[in-house]
Amino acid sequence: MRSHFESYYVHPKNVHGELLVLTDEEVHHLSRVKRHQKGDRIRAVDGLGTAYEAEVDRISKSRAECRITETRRLLGEPAGELTLVQAMIKGDRFDWVIEKCVEIGVKRIIPLITENTIVKAGSGKINRWRRVALGAMKQCGRSVLPEIAEPRTLKQTVTLGADCQVRLIAHGSEGSRTVRIPEEPAVRSPKAICIVGPEGGFTDDEIRMAADNGFTPVSLGPRRLRAETAGIVLTTMVLSQWGELC
Ligand code: SAM
């Protein structure tokens, strides 16, 4: 099922039988920005994979009650699970990676700490990234809120790929192969994990550690891409190979 319809976020605890209740900024958006009124049809998603078609019933300043007319599972979700492990980058460029990767269908983003990573992330930044992911989920018509994990080191991350059929680490050096992703995944819900490095690149030891854990170093062509571009390009290639972008 395809979806090109902006959604509202409903917290799962605010769904009661045939009634769902929007709260906080969702109410503001519904009544002040979109100027919806009683009787209007809207869509809400709970971030856990359920999408609701609903009719606005009652609006107050703090809540909007809507009557559910239809429920769908996994609206807008890819069949496969793709995790992007992206080294943290400066300013709002990491926000940008999150927004775009949620739009194209990435399931989980792990901010990565490497030897050459200089950016640090506290809870304020991580919460902001989670809000970016929520906004992107609503805007692009997905029903699962992608996870923005706590930052991890490369050592903590490389062991996560054990159940993935595809394990890639972007590395623009001579030993890297051009990306080759299996044409027809042998399983119905393929899993992939992609690692992208910081501005200073990976060290040889880091590439060796990833390779020892089953990651293939892959080239994204002869041009050096900025880290955020590399994250988008690599995940786009995997999702495209899975037929999720056509
Ligand atoms: N000076 C660094 C180096 O030579 O590795 C450049 C780092 S690049 C700006 C940031 C990250 O994007 C890299 O660590 C790599 O993961 C990815 N990347 C950028 N261009 C790439 C390419 N052509 N092939 C593979 N990975 C690339």
py3Dmol code that shows the C-alpha trace and the ligand (Angstrom):
import py3Dmol

protein = """\
ATOM      1  CA  MET A   1       0.000   0.000   0.000  1.00  0.00           C
ATOM      2  CA  ARG A   2       1.488   3.354  -1.044  1.00  0.00           C
ATOM      3  CA  SER A   3       0.868   6.540   0.879  1.00  0.00           C
ATOM      4  CA  HIS A   4       1.512  10.189   0.047  1.00  0.00           C
ATOM      5  CA  PHE A   5      -0.592  11.651   2.787  1.00  0.00           C
ATOM      6  CA  GLU A   6       0.753  13.634   5.743  1.00  0.00           C
ATOM      7  CA  SER A   7      -0.165  11.968   9.036  1.00  0.00           C
ATOM      8  CA  TYR A   8      -0.640  12.977  12.634  1.00  0.00           C
ATOM      9  CA  TYR A   9       1.105  11.122  15.433  1.00  0.00           C
ATOM     10  CA  VAL A  10      -1.091   9.378  17.974  1.00  0.00           C
ATOM     11  CA  HIS A  11       0.522   7.902  21.058  1.00  0.00           C
ATOM     12  CA  PRO A  12      -0.505   4.198  21.296  1.00  0.00           C
ATOM     13  CA  LYS A  13      -1.958   4.819  24.773  1.00  0.00           C
ATOM     14  CA  ASN A  14      -4.366   7.337  23.230  1.00  0.00           C
ATOM     15  CA  VAL A  15      -6.150   4.773  21.085  1.00  0.00           C
ATOM     16  CA  HIS A  16      -9.302   3.437  22.775  1.00  0.00           C
ATOM     17  CA  GLY A  17     -11.400   1.097  20.660  1.00  0.00           C
ATOM     18  CA  GLU A  18     -12.885   3.222  17.855  1.00  0.00           C
ATOM     19  CA  LEU A  19     -11.599   6.477  19.305  1.00  0.00           C
ATOM     20  CA  LEU A  20      -8.183   8.066  19.009  1.00  0.00           C
ATOM     21  CA  VAL A  21      -7.089  11.223  20.778  1.00  0.00           C
ATOM     22  CA  LEU A  22      -4.500  13.641  19.433  1.00  0.00           C
ATOM     23  CA  THR A  23      -2.709  15.793  22.011  1.00  0.00           C
ATOM     24  CA  ASP A  24      -0.018  18.478  22.354  1.00  0.00           C
ATOM     25  CA  GLU A  25       1.423  19.899  19.147  1.00  0.00           C
ATOM     26  CA  GLU A  26      -0.630  17.488  17.040  1.00  0.00           C
ATOM     27  CA  VAL A  27      -3.803  19.307  18.114  1.00  0.00           C
ATOM     28  CA  HIS A  28      -2.223  22.659  17.337  1.00  0.00           C
ATOM     29  CA  HIS A  29      -1.242  21.421  13.896  1.00  0.00           C
ATOM     30  CA  LEU A  30      -4.670  19.938  13.239  1.00  0.00           C
ATOM     31  CA  SER A  31      -6.764  22.899  14.318  1.00  0.00           C
ATOM     32  CA  ARG A  32      -4.520  25.971  13.863  1.00  0.00           C
ATOM     33  CA  VAL A  33      -2.228  25.042  10.988  1.00  0.00           C
ATOM     34  CA  LYS A  34      -4.404  22.730   8.899  1.00  0.00           C
ATOM     35  CA  ARG A  35      -7.647  24.266  10.191  1.00  0.00           C
ATOM     36  CA  HIS A  36      -9.431  20.921  10.326  1.00  0.00           C
ATOM     37  CA  GLN A  37     -12.957  20.837  11.677  1.00  0.00           C
ATOM     38  CA  LYS A  38     -15.488  18.295  12.900  1.00  0.00           C
ATOM     39  CA  GLY A  39     -16.255  15.805  10.140  1.00  0.00           C
ATOM     40  CA  ASP A  40     -12.882  16.151   8.338  1.00  0.00           C
ATOM     41  CA  ARG A  41     -10.981  12.984   7.498  1.00  0.00           C
ATOM     42  CA  ILE A  42      -7.421  12.605   8.706  1.00  0.00           C
ATOM     43  CA  ARG A  43      -4.775   9.906   9.036  1.00  0.00           C
ATOM     44  CA  ALA A  44      -2.871   9.162  12.235  1.00  0.00           C
ATOM     45  CA  VAL A  45       0.003   6.748  12.833  1.00  0.00           C
ATOM     46  CA  ASP A  46       1.192   5.320  16.135  1.00  0.00           C
ATOM     47  CA  GLY A  47       4.875   4.826  15.213  1.00  0.00           C
ATOM     48  CA  LEU A  48       4.552   1.092  15.933  1.00  0.00           C
ATOM     49  CA  GLY A  49       3.204   0.202  12.501  1.00  0.00           C
ATOM     50  CA  THR A  50      -0.503   0.997  12.738  1.00  0.00           C
ATOM     51  CA  ALA A  51      -2.119   3.684  10.589  1.00  0.00           C
ATOM     52  CA  TYR A  52      -5.650   4.914  11.272  1.00  0.00           C
ATOM     53  CA  GLU A  53      -8.039   6.645   8.897  1.00  0.00           C
ATOM     54  CA  ALA A  54     -10.271   8.710  11.129  1.00  0.00           C
ATOM     55  CA  GLU A  55     -12.920  11.415  11.220  1.00  0.00           C
ATOM     56  CA  VAL A  56     -12.514  14.436  13.472  1.00  0.00           C
ATOM     57  CA  ASP A  57     -15.255  14.411  16.091  1.00  0.00           C
ATOM     58  CA  ARG A  58     -14.439  16.951  18.780  1.00  0.00           C
ATOM     59  CA  ILE A  59     -11.661  19.540  19.068  1.00  0.00           C
ATOM     60  CA  SER A  60     -10.640  21.457  22.170  1.00  0.00           C
ATOM     61  CA  LYS A  61      -7.465  23.416  22.922  1.00  0.00           C
ATOM     62  CA  SER A  62      -5.639  20.398  24.334  1.00  0.00           C
ATOM     63  CA  ARG A  63      -7.133  17.407  22.512  1.00  0.00           C
ATOM     64  CA  ALA A  64      -8.803  16.284  19.320  1.00  0.00           C
ATOM     65  CA  GLU A  65     -11.025  13.213  19.432  1.00  0.00           C
ATOM     66  CA  CYS A  66     -11.320  11.304  16.177  1.00  0.00           C
ATOM     67  CA  ARG A  67     -13.458   8.292  15.237  1.00  0.00           C
ATOM     68  CA  ILE A  68     -11.436   5.507  13.588  1.00  0.00           C
ATOM     69  CA  THR A  69     -12.940   4.345  10.282  1.00  0.00           C
ATOM     70  CA  GLU A  70     -10.139   2.066   9.061  1.00  0.00           C
ATOM     71  CA  THR A  71      -6.968   0.506  10.440  1.00  0.00           C
ATOM     72  CA  ARG A  72      -3.974  -0.644   8.404  1.00  0.00           C
ATOM     73  CA  ARG A  73      -0.751  -2.366   9.377  1.00  0.00           C
ATOM     74  CA  LEU A  74       2.706  -1.362   8.201  1.00  0.00           C
ATOM     75  CA  LEU A  75       1.528   1.359   5.861  1.00  0.00           C
ATOM     76  CA  GLY A  76       4.476   2.782   3.924  1.00  0.00           C
ATOM     77  CA  GLU A  77       6.987   0.312   5.391  1.00  0.00           C
ATOM     78  CA  PRO A  78       9.642  -1.526   3.367  1.00  0.00           C
ATOM     79  CA  ALA A  79       9.715  -5.319   3.541  1.00  0.00           C
ATOM     80  CA  GLY A  80      13.385  -5.331   4.527  1.00  0.00           C
ATOM     81  CA  GLU A  81      15.122  -3.887   7.561  1.00  0.00           C
ATOM     82  CA  LEU A  82      17.944  -1.496   6.893  1.00  0.00           C
ATOM     83  CA  THR A  83      20.143  -0.070   9.656  1.00  0.00           C
ATOM     84  CA  LEU A  84      22.424   2.878   8.958  1.00  0.00           C
ATOM     85  CA  VAL A  85      25.396   3.331  11.274  1.00  0.00           C
ATOM     86  CA  GLN A  86      26.571   6.841  10.546  1.00  0.00           C
ATOM     87  CA  ALA A  87      29.515   8.586  12.169  1.00  0.00           C
ATOM     88  CA  MET A  88      28.333  11.767  13.865  1.00  0.00           C
ATOM     89  CA  ILE A  89      28.922  14.943  11.906  1.00  0.00           C
ATOM     90  CA  LYS A  90      28.849  18.628  12.772  1.00  0.00           C
ATOM     91  CA  GLY A  91      25.952  21.058  12.909  1.00  0.00           C
ATOM     92  CA  ASP A  92      22.605  20.164  11.451  1.00  0.00           C
ATOM     93  CA  ARG A  93      24.015  17.813   8.818  1.00  0.00           C
ATOM     94  CA  PHE A  94      23.204  14.785  10.965  1.00  0.00           C
ATOM     95  CA  ASP A  95      19.588  16.036  11.218  1.00  0.00           C
ATOM     96  CA  TRP A  96      19.566  16.082   7.450  1.00  0.00           C
ATOM     97  CA  VAL A  97      20.802  12.473   7.215  1.00  0.00           C
ATOM     98  CA  ILE A  98      18.076  11.386   9.622  1.00  0.00           C
ATOM     99  CA  GLU A  99      15.306  13.184   7.770  1.00  0.00           C
ATOM    100  CA  LYS A 100      16.319  11.821   4.365  1.00  0.00           C
ATOM    101  CA  CYS A 101      17.003   8.288   5.558  1.00  0.00           C
ATOM    102  CA  VAL A 102      13.628   8.074   7.289  1.00  0.00           C
ATOM    103  CA  GLU A 103      12.000   9.260   4.061  1.00  0.00           C
ATOM    104  CA  ILE A 104      13.661   6.635   1.918  1.00  0.00           C
ATOM    105  CA  GLY A 105      12.884   3.762   4.317  1.00  0.00           C
ATOM    106  CA  VAL A 106      15.753   3.190   6.772  1.00  0.00           C
ATOM    107  CA  LYS A 107      14.549   1.333   9.879  1.00  0.00           C
ATOM    108  CA  ARG A 108      17.176   2.325  12.423  1.00  0.00           C
ATOM    109  CA  ILE A 109      19.983   4.887  12.635  1.00  0.00           C
ATOM    110  CA  ILE A 110      22.894   4.397  15.002  1.00  0.00           C
ATOM    111  CA  PRO A 111      25.091   7.471  15.592  1.00  0.00           C
ATOM    112  CA  LEU A 112      28.647   6.194  15.425  1.00  0.00           C
ATOM    113  CA  ILE A 113      31.738   7.145  17.426  1.00  0.00           C
ATOM    114  CA  THR A 114      35.017   6.349  15.653  1.00  0.00           C
ATOM    115  CA  GLU A 115      38.678   7.216  16.184  1.00  0.00           C
ATOM    116  CA  ASN A 116      38.311  10.283  13.954  1.00  0.00           C
ATOM    117  CA  THR A 117      34.918  11.398  15.251  1.00  0.00           C
ATOM    118  CA  ILE A 118      35.102  14.754  17.001  1.00  0.00           C
ATOM    119  CA  VAL A 119      31.380  15.394  17.482  1.00  0.00           C
ATOM    120  CA  LYS A 120      29.760  14.462  20.802  1.00  0.00           C
ATOM    121  CA  ALA A 121      26.065  13.955  21.417  1.00  0.00           C
ATOM    122  CA  GLY A 122      24.239  14.544  24.698  1.00  0.00           C
ATOM    123  CA  SER A 123      20.611  13.784  25.453  1.00  0.00           C
ATOM    124  CA  GLY A 124      19.473  17.156  24.030  1.00  0.00           C
ATOM    125  CA  LYS A 125      20.891  16.362  20.624  1.00  0.00           C
ATOM    126  CA  ILE A 126      19.588  12.792  20.608  1.00  0.00           C
ATOM    127  CA  ASN A 127      16.098  14.004  21.530  1.00  0.00           C
ATOM    128  CA  ARG A 128      16.261  16.514  18.683  1.00  0.00           C
ATOM    129  CA  TRP A 129      17.235  13.728  16.264  1.00  0.00           C
ATOM    130  CA  ARG A 130      14.266  11.681  17.508  1.00  0.00           C
ATOM    131  CA  ARG A 131      11.954  14.624  16.849  1.00  0.00           C
ATOM    132  CA  VAL A 132      13.386  14.949  13.337  1.00  0.00           C
ATOM    133  CA  ALA A 133      12.648  11.245  12.753  1.00  0.00           C
ATOM    134  CA  LEU A 134       9.071  11.659  14.023  1.00  0.00           C
ATOM    135  CA  GLY A 135       8.459  14.633  11.745  1.00  0.00           C
ATOM    136  CA  ALA A 136       9.861  12.766   8.754  1.00  0.00           C
ATOM    137  CA  MET A 137       7.751   9.670   9.502  1.00  0.00           C
ATOM    138  CA  LYS A 138       4.552  11.760   9.565  1.00  0.00           C
ATOM    139  CA  GLN A 139       5.480  13.723   6.483  1.00  0.00           C
ATOM    140  CA  CYS A 140       6.463  10.802   4.264  1.00  0.00           C
ATOM    141  CA  GLY A 141       3.601   8.411   5.035  1.00  0.00           C
ATOM    142  CA  ARG A 142       5.334   5.758   7.119  1.00  0.00           C
ATOM    143  CA  SER A 143       3.748   4.092  10.124  1.00  0.00           C
ATOM    144  CA  VAL A 144       6.829   2.868  12.000  1.00  0.00           C
ATOM    145  CA  LEU A 145       8.956   5.429  13.799  1.00  0.00           C
ATOM    146  CA  PRO A 146      12.565   4.541  12.958  1.00  0.00           C
ATOM    147  CA  GLU A 147      14.754   4.087  15.985  1.00  0.00           C
ATOM    148  CA  ILE A 148      17.449   6.662  16.655  1.00  0.00           C
ATOM    149  CA  ALA A 149      19.733   4.669  18.921  1.00  0.00           C
ATOM    150  CA  GLU A 150      22.161   5.947  21.539  1.00  0.00           C
ATOM    151  CA  PRO A 151      25.630   6.604  20.049  1.00  0.00           C
ATOM    152  CA  ARG A 152      27.865   3.529  19.914  1.00  0.00           C
ATOM    153  CA  THR A 153      31.497   2.834  19.119  1.00  0.00           C
ATOM    154  CA  LEU A 154      32.496   0.879  16.045  1.00  0.00           C
ATOM    155  CA  LYS A 155      33.472  -2.075  18.249  1.00  0.00           C
ATOM    156  CA  GLN A 156      29.961  -2.138  19.753  1.00  0.00           C
ATOM    157  CA  THR A 157      28.388  -1.840  16.323  1.00  0.00           C
ATOM    158  CA  VAL A 158      30.182  -4.414  14.202  1.00  0.00           C
ATOM    159  CA  THR A 159      28.754  -7.304  16.232  1.00  0.00           C
ATOM    160  CA  LEU A 160      25.183  -6.121  15.521  1.00  0.00           C
ATOM    161  CA  GLY A 161      25.283  -7.356  11.947  1.00  0.00           C
ATOM    162  CA  ALA A 162      25.248 -11.068  12.812  1.00  0.00           C
ATOM    163  CA  ASP A 163      21.667 -11.582  11.553  1.00  0.00           C
ATOM    164  CA  CYS A 164      22.061  -9.382   8.443  1.00  0.00           C
ATOM    165  CA  GLN A 165      22.451 -10.837   4.949  1.00  0.00           C
ATOM    166  CA  VAL A 166      24.102  -7.615   3.791  1.00  0.00           C
ATOM    167  CA  ARG A 167      26.912  -5.958   5.802  1.00  0.00           C
ATOM    168  CA  LEU A 168      28.680  -3.051   4.159  1.00  0.00           C
ATOM    169  CA  ILE A 169      31.169  -0.421   5.270  1.00  0.00           C
ATOM    170  CA  ALA A 170      31.724   2.559   2.962  1.00  0.00           C
ATOM    171  CA  HIS A 171      35.406   3.110   2.448  1.00  0.00           C
ATOM    172  CA  GLY A 172      36.862   4.954  -0.491  1.00  0.00           C
ATOM    173  CA  SER A 173      40.181   3.185  -0.876  1.00  0.00           C
ATOM    174  CA  GLU A 174      41.856   0.838  -3.308  1.00  0.00           C
ATOM    175  CA  GLY A 175      40.867  -2.350  -1.500  1.00  0.00           C
ATOM    176  CA  SER A 176      37.152  -1.513  -1.602  1.00  0.00           C
ATOM    177  CA  ARG A 177      34.820  -3.233  -4.004  1.00  0.00           C
ATOM    178  CA  THR A 178      32.028  -1.564  -5.890  1.00  0.00           C
ATOM    179  CA  VAL A 179      28.764  -2.163  -4.079  1.00  0.00           C
ATOM    180  CA  ARG A 180      27.117  -5.427  -5.044  1.00  0.00           C
ATOM    181  CA  ILE A 181      23.933  -6.247  -3.229  1.00  0.00           C
ATOM    182  CA  PRO A 182      22.279  -9.638  -3.804  1.00  0.00           C
ATOM    183  CA  GLU A 183      19.655  -9.204  -6.571  1.00  0.00           C
ATOM    184  CA  GLU A 184      17.016 -11.450  -5.080  1.00  0.00           C
ATOM    185  CA  PRO A 185      17.261 -11.627  -1.333  1.00  0.00           C
ATOM    186  CA  ALA A 186      16.853 -15.237  -0.301  1.00  0.00           C
ATOM    187  CA  VAL A 187      14.526 -14.225   2.526  1.00  0.00           C
ATOM    188  CA  ARG A 188      11.226 -12.326   2.477  1.00  0.00           C
ATOM    189  CA  SER A 189      12.371  -9.688   4.940  1.00  0.00           C
ATOM    190  CA  PRO A 190      16.048  -9.109   4.212  1.00  0.00           C
ATOM    191  CA  LYS A 191      18.203  -7.326   6.733  1.00  0.00           C
ATOM    192  CA  ALA A 192      21.114  -5.043   5.963  1.00  0.00           C
ATOM    193  CA  ILE A 193      23.488  -2.875   7.961  1.00  0.00           C
ATOM    194  CA  CYS A 194      25.559  -0.094   6.407  1.00  0.00           C
ATOM    195  CA  ILE A 195      28.377   1.802   8.126  1.00  0.00           C
ATOM    196  CA  VAL A 196      29.554   5.238   7.009  1.00  0.00           C
ATOM    197  CA  GLY A 197      32.589   7.035   8.419  1.00  0.00           C
ATOM    198  CA  PRO A 198      33.402  10.549   9.655  1.00  0.00           C
ATOM    199  CA  GLU A 199      34.985  13.438   7.756  1.00  0.00           C
ATOM    200  CA  GLY A 200      38.435  12.109   8.634  1.00  0.00           C
ATOM    201  CA  GLY A 201      37.567   8.619   7.326  1.00  0.00           C
ATOM    202  CA  PHE A 202      38.171   5.242   8.994  1.00  0.00           C
ATOM    203  CA  THR A 203      41.568   4.073  10.187  1.00  0.00           C
ATOM    204  CA  ASP A 204      43.036   0.862   8.738  1.00  0.00           C
ATOM    205  CA  ASP A 205      42.452  -0.864  12.089  1.00  0.00           C
ATOM    206  CA  GLU A 206      38.774   0.071  12.002  1.00  0.00           C
ATOM    207  CA  ILE A 207      38.331  -1.283   8.495  1.00  0.00           C
ATOM    208  CA  ARG A 208      40.089  -4.494   9.552  1.00  0.00           C
ATOM    209  CA  MET A 209      37.827  -4.853  12.596  1.00  0.00           C
ATOM    210  CA  ALA A 210      34.727  -4.415  10.428  1.00  0.00           C
ATOM    211  CA  ALA A 211      36.018  -6.906   7.846  1.00  0.00           C
ATOM    212  CA  ASP A 212      36.770  -9.431  10.612  1.00  0.00           C
ATOM    213  CA  ASN A 213      33.111  -9.151  11.589  1.00  0.00           C
ATOM    214  CA  GLY A 214      31.804  -9.872   8.102  1.00  0.00           C
ATOM    215  CA  PHE A 215      31.535  -6.346   6.691  1.00  0.00           C
ATOM    216  CA  THR A 216      32.558  -5.780   3.079  1.00  0.00           C
ATOM    217  CA  PRO A 217      34.367  -2.488   2.418  1.00  0.00           C
ATOM    218  CA  VAL A 218      32.579  -0.906  -0.527  1.00  0.00           C
ATOM    219  CA  SER A 219      33.411   1.988  -2.800  1.00  0.00           C
ATOM    220  CA  LEU A 220      30.809   4.562  -3.778  1.00  0.00           C
ATOM    221  CA  GLY A 221      32.751   5.624  -6.840  1.00  0.00           C
ATOM    222  CA  PRO A 222      35.922   7.571  -7.580  1.00  0.00           C
ATOM    223  CA  ARG A 223      34.735  10.839  -6.010  1.00  0.00           C
ATOM    224  CA  ARG A 224      35.059  11.523  -2.294  1.00  0.00           C
ATOM    225  CA  LEU A 225      31.561  12.162  -0.948  1.00  0.00           C
ATOM    226  CA  ARG A 226      30.763  14.131   2.156  1.00  0.00           C
ATOM    227  CA  ALA A 227      29.812  11.817   4.982  1.00  0.00           C
ATOM    228  CA  GLU A 228      26.109  12.711   4.821  1.00  0.00           C
ATOM    229  CA  THR A 229      26.022  12.182   1.058  1.00  0.00           C
ATOM    230  CA  ALA A 230      27.681   8.773   1.488  1.00  0.00           C
ATOM    231  CA  GLY A 231      25.015   7.712   4.024  1.00  0.00           C
ATOM    232  CA  ILE A 232      22.180   8.611   1.678  1.00  0.00           C
ATOM    233  CA  VAL A 233      23.842   7.073  -1.382  1.00  0.00           C
ATOM    234  CA  LEU A 234      24.647   3.749   0.272  1.00  0.00           C
ATOM    235  CA  THR A 235      21.216   3.278   1.859  1.00  0.00           C
ATOM    236  CA  THR A 236      19.520   4.341  -1.376  1.00  0.00           C
ATOM    237  CA  MET A 237      21.477   1.676  -3.255  1.00  0.00           C
ATOM    238  CA  VAL A 238      20.377  -1.069  -0.851  1.00  0.00           C
ATOM    239  CA  LEU A 239      16.714  -0.009  -0.820  1.00  0.00           C
ATOM    240  CA  SER A 240      16.735   0.381  -4.585  1.00  0.00           C
ATOM    241  CA  GLN A 241      18.143  -3.122  -4.990  1.00  0.00           C
ATOM    242  CA  TRP A 242      15.312  -4.396  -2.786  1.00  0.00           C
ATOM    243  CA  GLY A 243      12.800  -2.680  -5.116  1.00  0.00           C
ATOM    244  CA  GLU A 244      11.677  -0.209  -2.436  1.00  0.00           C
ATOM    245  CA  LEU A 245      12.259   2.944  -4.448  1.00  0.00           C
ATOM    246  CA  CYS A 246      10.243   2.216  -7.574  1.00  0.00           C
TER     247      CYS A 246
END
"""
ligand_1 = """\
27
SAM
N 39.520 11.593 4.061
C 38.563 10.574 4.245
C 39.026 9.249 3.663
O 39.856 9.314 2.773
O 38.531 8.197 4.066
C 37.250 10.987 3.593
C 36.113 10.678 4.426
S 34.530 10.931 3.659
C 34.381 12.653 3.665
C 33.430 10.383 4.920
C 32.971 8.968 4.793
O 32.093 8.854 3.683
C 34.031 7.920 4.580
O 34.592 7.456 5.786
C 33.269 6.801 3.878
O 32.577 6.013 4.808
C 32.273 7.595 3.037
N 32.714 7.855 1.657
C 32.851 9.063 1.066
N 33.174 8.918 -0.222
C 33.255 7.599 -0.463
C 33.548 6.812 -1.616
N 33.844 7.358 -2.790
N 33.509 5.480 -1.486
C 33.218 4.893 -0.311
N 32.944 5.583 0.813
C 32.950 6.918 0.734
"""
view = py3Dmol.view(width=600, height=400)
view.addModel(protein, "pdb")
view.setStyle({"model": 0}, {"cartoon": {"style": "trace"}})
view.addModel(ligand_1, "xyz")
view.setStyle({"model": 1}, {"stick": {}})
view.zoomTo()
view.show()
